[in-house]
């Protein structure tokens, strides 16, 4: 059985850089869907404080999920 595509959302919350990983059973993740995920995750925050959204598709072997599920942590993104 194939796994749903995974995405890493890079964003800022109150000026602090953050990331969050999600699965997208539909195969794609739109900016509106990513924002909805983040606003649900940070329901106590002002939605206007969630800025600088960037969506990065992950491939099998990338991601920070539990052991044994076929996904492994990738290299840090955005290294200068």
Helices and strands as residue ranges (DSSP letters): E 5-13, E 16-24, H 31-41, G 47-49, E 50-58
